[in-house]
């Protein structure tokens, strides 16, 4: 098992099953989990993630997570 910090922004925080605060939430995952697996666990459709960052570096759905990683998932920004 590994532990990662999950940070969701904006509407993603409101729509997921569990709602991590802006400071993040620690998640315990199986070794070998990818970003896609994590998003499925939080019920976030891949099309809703505009940008994925792991440890402040751009990542994608196939990125394998490691113990201690910080994952930030950002939606497409809108406003006016």
C-alpha positions, 0 to 999 in steps of 0.5 A: 500500500502507498499513501498519496495526498490528493488535491482537487480544485473547483467543481471537482471537489464538489462533485466527487464522492469524497471531498478533499479540502484545498489542503488535500486529503491523504489516500491509501492506495494499492501499489501500482495505482495510476492516476486513472485508478485514483480518479476512478476511486474519486468518481472523476471522469477523465474528460473533467480533468484539464490538468493533472500534476504529480509532485508539481510536474505535469502528469497523465492518466498512465502515471504510476503513483508512488508513496508520498506523491502529491496529486493535484487535479484541475478542471478547465477554468471558466468564468468571465 
